[in-house]
């Protein structure tokens, strides 16, 4: 009986140590993620008139397209949404969250 209590106490001590380490690493990962998000937002802010690529939620097949475009940003709607259109007119436009948009930079060969 005493042996079981000793094993239970050791297990509880190990779990407390594991929890402290895990919470510390989780906080470090959150800080790194905040830095990356801030860096991406600061380097490529989207503005009206920019050309962007729209990333779809999920590709239709394994090798299907993951993005479509290019689209033109017509205007900013709130802090994180943009109105985009394929031809630059408001007739066929959609309002999209900025997490699904990336700046489009055409390369010529």
Buried (B, 14 or more C-beta within 10 A) or exposed (E): EEEEEEEEEEEEEEEEEEEEEEEEEEEEEEEEEEEEEEEEEEEEEBEEEBBBBBBEEEEEEEEEEEBEBBBBBBBBEEEEBBBBBBEEEEEEBEEBEBEBBBBBEEEEE
